[in-house]
Amino acid sequence: MNRQTKRLAAILGLALASACVTALAQPAAGPQSGTVFRNTVTGEVLDTAEGKAGGRDTPGVKAFFESGKNLYIDDKSCLRNGESLFATSCSGCHGHLAEGKLGPGLNDNYWTYPANTEDTGLFSTIFGGANGMMGPHNENLTPDEMLQVIAWIRHLYTGPAQDAVWLNAEQKKAYKPFKEGETFPQDVKGQCKPLEN
Ligand code: HEC
């Protein structure tokens, strides 16, 4: 091989390798066991049994593990909890409104990892982390709490409705970009019980 052919081969190899990593990073549905979650960066399968105890047997988590659908989206009782969990675990790096700070913004339509436009991808990133300062959060949040945080992140979205992959057609029609100032009463009805602490 001459020098140029070698360079081309190297570039092709790189492109192929990164295509493989991206393919691996996409969550794939397993045959029987519902959704398989994979590390956003390495593609390694995540064990959802690992980490903070509890929050694995709620109807919301069971449905999510089975179908990948997050039932907490737009549920006010879960948004109330998600807002508070996001404030403690995420906003220090991602900003109060997920507008971006040390970590990237999570309220627009740009994603470093496009898998995060699916709730299964976002769950994998929270559970298993990504690069650098974005460590795994499965030690301080249960899967149920992660679904509440996800509902809140989706609620904070201010980008165009057509790019909100996580919304169905009906939700897209009803979509209004997030505006500050909304409050949720402690006793608002829904699937999520008030947080204990
Ligand atoms: C210590 C700082 C820090 C904390 C705390 C933190 N993050 Fe991150 N986060 C980052 C950094 C830095 C990145 C960029 C990493 C990368 O690109 O791989 C990131 C990346 C991400 C991404 C990928 C965004 C994209 O564009 O694809 C998501 C999603 C995310 N964080 C969600 C969260 C959530 C949810 C929480 C709270 C449970 C959280 N992060 C807590 C620093 C943090």
Boltz pocket constraint, residues with backbone or C-beta under 6 A from the ligand:
constraints:
  - pocket:
      binder: B
      contacts: [[A, 85], [A, 86], [A, 89], [A, 90], [A, 91], [A, 92], [A, 93], [A, 94], [A, 102], [A, 103], [A, 104], [A, 105], [A, 106], [A, 110], [A, 111], [A, 112], [A, 113], [A, 114], [A, 116], [A, 122], [A, 125], [A, 126], [A, 130], [A, 131], [A, 132], [A, 133], [A, 134], [A, 135], [A, 137], [A, 149]]
      max_distance: 6.0
